[in-house]
Amino acid sequence: MRTHSGRVFVRVINPNATSLAENVTCRSASEVPDWWYCWSWGERMHQADDPAGAATKVARVLAAVGE
């Protein structure tokens, strides 16, 4: 998705519990030339060269109890 200001992010929603959702961005770290997937509040989640690892983290966070 793209906001009016131009910021791009992926909206991830648990289809079994739609209130469980997260916006994920990809940003470069200012102090090093690495790219990171980041949570909606800006905290680094996972290095961008491992999208499967990042997807696993997002799935774990958005999992409903009992899934």
N, C-alpha and C positions, 0 to 999 in steps of 0.2 A: 504494500500500500504506500501511497505518497500523501503527505499532508499538504496543506495549502502553502506552507513555507518551504516545501521541497524535501523535507526529511523523509527518508525511505525506511520502511520497517516491514517485518512479517508478522501478521496477527495469527497466533496459534490458539486454537480453541479445542477443548475436549468435547467431542460431539455427544458424549454421554452425560456431561455436566457442563453446560454452556457457560455457567458462571465462572468456570475455571478457564481463564484465558491469559495470555501474555503477549506483549509486543516485543519482538526481538530485533535488534539492530546489529550492524557490523561496523566497527570503527577502528581506526588506527590508534595505537597508543602514542601519546605525544612524546614520551620520553624514549621510546624505542620504535623501530619501524615495523613492529608486528601488528597484525590485524586480529581483532577479537570480536566474538559474538557477545552482546551485552544485553542484560535485562532492561526492562523499560525504565528503571530508575537510574541507569547508567553504570551499574556495577558490572565488571567483566565476568563473563560466565565461562567461556571456553575459547581456546585458540581457533581462529578461522580456518586453519588448514585441516581441521578435523570436524567436518559438519555432522558426521554420524555421532560423534561424542557429544556435540552440542545438542543434537536432537534427543539423545538419551536423557540428558539432564532436564530438558524442557518436559519431556514425557513424564519423568519421575515427579517433577514439581506439579504438573497439571493432572496427575492421576487422581481419580476419585477414590475414596476409601473403599477397599474391597476389590479394586481393579487389579 
